[in-house]
Every structure is written in structure tokens, then in C-alpha cells.
Amino acid sequence: MRNFGVRLLLGAVLLAWLAPLPAQRSFSGAAEIEQSLQKLNELGTVLHIAAHPDDERTAVLAYFARGRHMRTAYLSLTRGEGGQNLIGSEQGAQLGIIRTQELLAARQIDGAEQFFTRAIDFGFTRTAEETLQKWGHDRVLSDVVWVIRRYRPDVILLGFSGTSRDGHGQHQTSAIIGKEGFTAAADPKMFPEQLKYVTVWQARRLVQAAGFGGFGLAVGGRGGRGAGGQTNDRPRLSPLMGNTNGSISSCVICSGSSRRSGVRLG
């Protein structure tokens, strides 16, 4: 009986931890109506690509989706099955389900959309070569090309550089595949079976985030990172929403209960 009471208490604590805080509700009412109306005046589309559910630049997503009112999406190559679980014992596929739901909830806050590929987060790896050996290069590339052709972004934002300085091999791979997808999506010879349902698409610009978690962007031309400009167009306070993009980002981070400390293997 005592064990049952302990389990019941632990369950209540877990539910309280998982429950969204009041500040994490998606925007509604006048704020949401204003956002919808302002989006009618914006034609730009941004696709952010990285490896895991805790790799997205939430401030950047909020900036484009809520601040600039552009169609914005995050493509996470995996569902985070190989990461750490800070609130429970679920691992593998079960953790992937939790992480998926957290990302979907996060997008309700920052205003972006969410996509995934079939790649599995199998844990830490040091190289892109090892990652691609387990994922299958063409399999993952085809998924990325499919999302690009369907979503038709004007700008593709890479979360990583595709080099060893990214650390985790899956981080490196997300940028390598993102760069290849930028070009392949416009090539009718690449994955022609998709063209029964979508058309080829050439994004106008490939952009790399200038540092993990940073807001600045290093801008490149077609097919690669440029040596040139940085943009630091900082978020402004929305009088109607009562939030800056940074505060929206904080709500998104807090919504990821299983990854709340931002710690992962690698």
C-alpha cells in the first residue's frame, strides 16, 4: 500500500512537470488574428534544418514566424530517440514519441511548422561518415528533398556548418545533407519519382546560423556559405502579443520537459 502511495505521488509530480505553464499557451484571440492578417502581406518562406529536437534556433523561428510573419518551419532529421531523458525512464522509440510531442507543442508557441525525416537518432557519433553509414545517404537526402519540394522555401537555414567543429556527427550530417538538398531539390534527375506529386524547387538562399544557439546569421549564395555579411536584426516587443521573440523562445525551451536543461550526449 505504501509503495502504491509513493508511485501515485511520483505520477502526480511527473504530470505537474509535463503540464504546460500558463505562459506557454499558444497565442489566441486578438494576437492570433493580427498574426494571421499580417501574414497575408508576407510571401517569404524559411526552412530551418538541423539534427535533433533540441537543435533548433527557437529565437530565429519566432523572429521569422511571429516577428516577420513569414511561413517558417523546422526540419529535424531525427526525433531525438538517442538523447537523454531528464524526467523519466523512457528511451529509444518511447523517448522519440515524447520529443516529437514536445516539438509539436513548441511550434504552437513560436508559430513555426514542424517536419521530420526517417533518420533515427542512434546516439553520439564523432563523424558524418559513421552517421551516413547507419542512416543511408540517399534515404535521408530524399526525405530532405521531399520536404524542400513540398514546402518550397525561399531561404534554407542550416543549424550547423557540416564540419568537424560541429562536434556530433549527426550535427555535421544535418548540414551536409541540407546543402545537398538545396541543390538536389532543383534537379529533376534527383528522386524523379517524387515529381508525380511535387515539382522541383530552387531555394533562393542557403544560410548558416553563426554559432550554436546564436541569433546572428552568416549569409551565403547558392550552394554554400558566404564569407560576407552577418545580420543581427534583433527582435522587438510586440505591443499586442506582449512578448519579444526572445521571451517566446524561452517559453519554447521550457516546454521541452524531457530536455529542459539543454543537455544531451554530444
C-alpha positions as CSV (number, residue, x, y, z in Angstrom):
1,M,0.0,0.0,0.0
2,R,2.9,2.3,0.9
3,N,4.5,1.6,-2.5
4,F,1.3,2.4,-4.3
5,G,1.2,5.8,-2.5
6,V,4.7,6.5,-3.5
7,R,4.0,5.6,-7.1
8,L,0.9,7.8,-7.1
9,L,2.9,10.8,-5.7
10,L,5.6,10.3,-8.3
11,G,3.0,10.2,-11.0
12,A,1.4,13.4,-9.8
13,V,4.8,15.1,-9.8
14,L,5.6,13.9,-13.3
15,L,2.2,15.2,-14.6
16,A,2.8,18.5,-12.9
17,W,6.3,18.7,-14.6
18,L,4.8,17.8,-18.0
19,A,1.9,20.2,-17.8
20,P,2.3,23.4,-19.8
21,L,2.9,26.6,-17.8
22,P,0.3,29.4,-18.3
23,A,2.9,31.5,-20.2
24,Q,3.4,28.6,-22.6
25,R,0.0,28.7,-24.2
26,S,-0.1,29.4,-27.9
27,F,-1.3,32.8,-28.8
28,S,-5.0,33.3,-29.3
29,G,-7.7,35.9,-29.7
30,A,-6.7,39.3,-31.0
31,A,-3.0,38.4,-31.1
32,E,-3.6,35.4,-33.3
33,I,-5.9,37.3,-35.6
34,E,-3.4,40.0,-36.0
35,Q,-0.7,37.5,-36.8
36,S,-2.9,35.8,-39.4
37,L,-3.7,39.1,-41.1
38,Q,-0.1,40.3,-41.2
39,K,0.9,37.0,-42.8
40,L,-1.2,37.9,-45.8
41,N,1.2,40.7,-46.6
42,E,4.3,38.4,-46.4
43,L,5.3,36.0,-49.1
44,G,8.7,34.8,-47.8
45,T,9.2,31.2,-46.6
46,V,12.0,29.9,-44.3
47,L,13.0,26.3,-43.7
48,H,15.4,25.6,-40.8
49,I,17.3,22.3,-40.9
50,A,19.2,20.6,-38.0
51,A,19.6,17.2,-36.5
52,H,17.7,16.8,-33.2
53,P,14.7,18.2,-31.3
54,D,17.0,20.3,-29.2
55,D,19.0,21.8,-32.0
56,E,16.5,24.4,-33.4
57,R,17.1,28.1,-33.0
58,T,13.9,29.0,-31.3
59,A,14.6,32.7,-31.3
60,V,15.1,32.7,-35.1
61,L,12.0,30.7,-35.7
62,A,10.0,33.1,-33.5
63,Y,11.6,36.1,-35.3
64,F,10.6,34.9,-38.7
65,A,7.2,33.4,-37.8
66,R,5.9,35.8,-35.2
67,G,8.1,38.9,-35.9
68,R,8.3,38.9,-39.7
69,H,5.1,36.9,-40.2
70,M,6.7,34.6,-42.7
71,R,5.9,30.9,-43.3
72,T,8.5,29.2,-41.2
73,A,9.3,25.6,-40.4
74,Y,11.8,23.4,-38.6
75,L,13.0,20.2,-40.2
76,S,14.6,17.9,-37.5
77,L,16.2,15.0,-39.2
78,T,15.6,12.8,-36.1
79,R,13.1,12.6,-33.3
80,G,15.7,12.6,-30.6
81,E,15.5,8.9,-29.7
82,G,19.1,8.7,-28.7
83,G,19.2,11.7,-26.4
84,Q,18.9,11.9,-22.6
85,N,15.6,11.8,-20.8
86,L,15.7,14.2,-17.8
87,I,12.2,13.4,-16.5
88,G,11.6,9.6,-16.8
89,S,12.9,6.2,-17.9
90,E,11.7,6.2,-21.5
91,Q,14.4,5.6,-24.0
92,G,14.6,4.8,-27.7
93,A,11.3,5.0,-29.6
94,Q,9.3,5.9,-26.5
95,L,11.6,8.9,-25.9
96,G,11.2,9.8,-29.6
97,I,7.5,10.0,-29.1
98,I,7.9,12.4,-26.2
99,R,10.3,14.5,-28.1
100,T,8.0,14.6,-31.1
101,Q,5.1,15.9,-29.0
102,E,7.4,18.5,-27.4
103,L,8.4,19.8,-30.8
104,L,4.8,20.0,-31.9
105,A,3.9,21.9,-28.8
106,A,6.9,24.2,-29.2
107,R,5.8,25.1,-32.7
108,Q,2.4,26.2,-31.3
109,I,4.3,28.8,-29.3
110,D,6.9,30.1,-31.8
111,G,4.5,29.9,-34.7
112,A,6.6,27.7,-37.0
113,E,5.7,24.3,-38.6
114,Q,7.4,21.0,-37.9
115,F,8.8,18.3,-40.2
116,F,10.9,15.1,-39.7
117,T,12.8,12.6,-41.8
118,R,13.1,8.8,-41.3
119,A,16.5,9.1,-39.7
120,I,17.0,7.6,-36.3
121,D,18.9,9.2,-33.5
122,F,21.2,6.2,-32.6
123,G,23.2,8.2,-30.0
124,F,26.5,10.0,-30.2
125,T,28.9,9.6,-33.1
126,R,32.0,11.6,-34.0
127,T,31.8,11.6,-37.8
128,A,29.4,12.3,-40.6
129,E,30.7,9.2,-42.3
130,E,29.5,6.9,-39.5
131,T,26.2,8.7,-39.3
132,L,25.5,8.3,-43.1
133,Q,26.6,4.7,-42.9
134,K,23.8,4.0,-40.4
135,W,21.2,6.4,-41.9
136,G,21.7,5.7,-45.5
137,H,22.7,8.8,-47.5
138,D,20.1,8.6,-50.3
139,R,17.3,7.7,-47.9
140,V,17.8,10.8,-45.8
141,L,18.6,13.1,-48.7
142,S,15.4,12.0,-50.4
143,D,13.4,12.9,-47.3
144,V,15.0,16.4,-47.1
145,V,14.5,17.0,-50.9
146,W,10.8,15.9,-50.5
147,V,10.3,18.5,-47.7
148,I,12.0,21.2,-49.7
149,R,9.9,20.5,-52.8
150,R,6.7,20.4,-50.8
151,Y,7.4,23.4,-48.5
152,R,9.1,25.5,-51.3
153,P,11.2,27.7,-49.0
154,D,12.9,30.9,-50.2
155,V,15.6,30.5,-47.6
156,I,17.1,27.4,-46.1
157,L,18.7,28.0,-42.7
158,L,21.3,25.3,-41.6
159,G,21.8,24.8,-37.9
160,F,25.4,23.6,-38.3
161,S,28.4,24.0,-40.6
162,G,28.9,20.4,-41.8
163,T,32.4,20.3,-40.5
164,S,34.2,18.7,-37.5
165,R,33.7,21.8,-35.4
166,D,30.0,20.8,-35.1
167,G,31.1,18.0,-32.8
168,H,28.3,15.4,-33.0
169,G,28.4,13.5,-36.3
170,Q,24.7,13.9,-36.7
171,H,25.1,17.7,-36.4
172,Q,27.6,17.6,-39.2
173,T,25.4,15.4,-41.3
174,S,22.4,17.6,-41.0
175,A,24.3,20.5,-42.6
176,I,25.9,18.3,-45.3
177,I,22.5,16.8,-46.3
178,G,21.0,20.3,-46.1
179,K,23.5,21.7,-48.5
180,E,23.0,18.8,-50.9
181,G,19.2,19.1,-50.6
182,F,19.4,22.8,-51.5
183,T,20.8,21.8,-54.9
184,A,19.1,18.4,-55.4
185,A,15.6,19.7,-54.9
186,A,16.0,21.8,-58.1
187,D,17.4,18.9,-60.1
188,P,14.7,16.8,-62.0
189,K,17.2,13.9,-62.2
190,M,17.2,13.6,-58.4
191,F,14.5,11.4,-57.0
192,P,12.3,11.8,-60.1
193,E,9.6,9.5,-58.5
194,Q,8.7,12.5,-56.3
195,L,7.8,14.5,-59.3
196,K,4.4,12.7,-59.6
197,Y,3.4,14.7,-56.6
198,V,5.6,17.8,-56.4
199,T,7.7,19.9,-58.7
200,V,11.4,20.8,-58.5
201,W,12.2,23.8,-56.3
202,Q,15.3,26.0,-56.1
203,A,15.5,28.0,-52.8
204,R,17.0,31.4,-53.3
205,R,19.4,31.4,-50.5
206,L,21.3,29.0,-48.2
207,V,22.1,30.4,-44.8
208,Q,24.0,29.1,-41.8
209,A,23.4,30.0,-38.2
210,A,26.6,31.8,-37.0
211,G,27.2,29.7,-33.8
212,F,25.2,27.2,-31.9
213,G,22.3,28.9,-30.2
214,G,23.3,32.3,-31.8
215,F,20.9,34.7,-33.4
216,G,23.4,36.1,-36.0
217,L,23.2,34.6,-39.4
218,A,26.1,34.0,-41.9
219,V,24.6,34.5,-45.3
220,G,25.8,32.6,-48.4
221,G,24.8,32.4,-52.0
222,R,23.6,29.4,-54.0
223,G,25.1,26.2,-52.8
224,G,27.3,27.4,-49.9
225,R,28.1,29.7,-47.1
226,G,29.4,33.2,-48.0
227,A,32.3,34.9,-46.4
228,G,30.2,38.0,-46.2
229,G,27.6,39.5,-44.2
230,Q,26.1,39.0,-40.8
231,T,22.7,40.1,-39.8
232,N,21.6,40.8,-36.3
233,D,18.1,42.1,-36.8
234,R,17.1,41.9,-33.1
235,P,13.5,41.1,-32.1
236,R,11.3,43.8,-31.0
237,L,8.5,43.9,-28.4
238,S,5.0,43.3,-29.9
239,P,2.5,45.6,-28.1
240,L,-0.4,43.3,-28.9
241,M,1.3,40.0,-28.0
242,G,3.3,41.4,-25.1
243,N,6.3,39.3,-25.9
244,T,9.7,39.6,-27.7
245,N,10.9,36.8,-29.8
246,G,13.5,36.0,-27.1
247,S,10.8,35.6,-24.5
248,I,8.8,33.3,-26.9
249,S,12.0,31.3,-27.3
250,S,12.3,30.9,-23.5
251,C,8.7,29.5,-23.4
252,V,9.6,27.1,-26.1
253,I,12.7,25.9,-24.2
254,C,10.7,25.4,-21.1
255,S,8.1,23.4,-23.0
256,G,10.7,20.7,-23.7
257,S,10.4,18.9,-20.4
258,S,12.4,15.9,-21.3
259,R,15.3,18.1,-22.5
260,R,14.7,21.1,-20.2
261,S,18.3,21.6,-19.1
262,G,19.5,21.6,-22.8
263,V,21.9,18.7,-22.0
264,R,22.4,15.8,-24.5
265,L,25.0,13.3,-25.2
266,G,27.3,15.0,-27.7
